[in-house]
Amino acid sequence: MPQIVIIEDDRLISEPVARALRGAGYETSIAHTGRSGLEMALSQKPDLVILDIMLPEMDGWEVCKGIRESSAVPILMLTALNEEIDRVLGLELGADDYLTKPFSTRELIARIKATLRRVEFDRAGLTEDQSATIGELRVDLAQRRAFKNGEKLDLRYKEFELLSLLITHLGEVVTRAEIFDKVWGTDWLGDMRTLDVHVRWLREKLEDDPSDPQYIQTVRGVGYRFVPSGE
């Protein structure tokens, strides 16, 4: 049974959400402060974290950042804030999706199911000999590791999925629609700009000069192409 940690200080939200999730077949744990939520997310190793932004002791941004330092667990952020900058900040810190209050439990459960399906699909179908060496980079698809000049790169879960897709289509243009289909799933309900955020993250880690990328090239109006450095 999938386990979900709910980090939400408002009991009028956390308790009904927990009941709805248990009714849908999920185990749930609730934390009412940011600090206790971070500890719970790291110690229990859940399948997904539901994270509010406005929390006592430690806000949701700090909790998200703390989780991402050692875990790739999917994070769905809850926020009463509706500004674009807040949504983008959540994605930059490593959140997988966000849901603006007020929301229905039906929509929440739909997003949870979509996220967990994507994670299960992403983990399937790898064989031990899947690896690629491209210039200074070596990517081990089976072990989900990437190296540059022999040094291991610290990649988020979806960063690695995006990198894997691009290098398995080396030199080819992969459209934005294809990337969302393969990496986020056809039932993706989140912000379309999450792709641009993840590309920027990857460039910061792969490129010598992210402002002049050599590996991940933008094909304006279409998508992205991965080429050996210098081509």
PyMOL commands that set and color helices and strands:
alter all, ss='L'
color gray80, all
select helices_A, chain A and resi 11-23+34-44+60-68+84-93+105-123+157-167+176-184+194-206
alter helices_A, ss='H'
color red, helices_A
select strands_A, chain A and resi 3-7+27-31+48-52+75-79+97-100+131-134+137-140+145-148+151-152+173-175+216-219+223-226
alter strands_A, ss='S'
color yellow, strands_A
deselect
rebuild
show_as cartoon
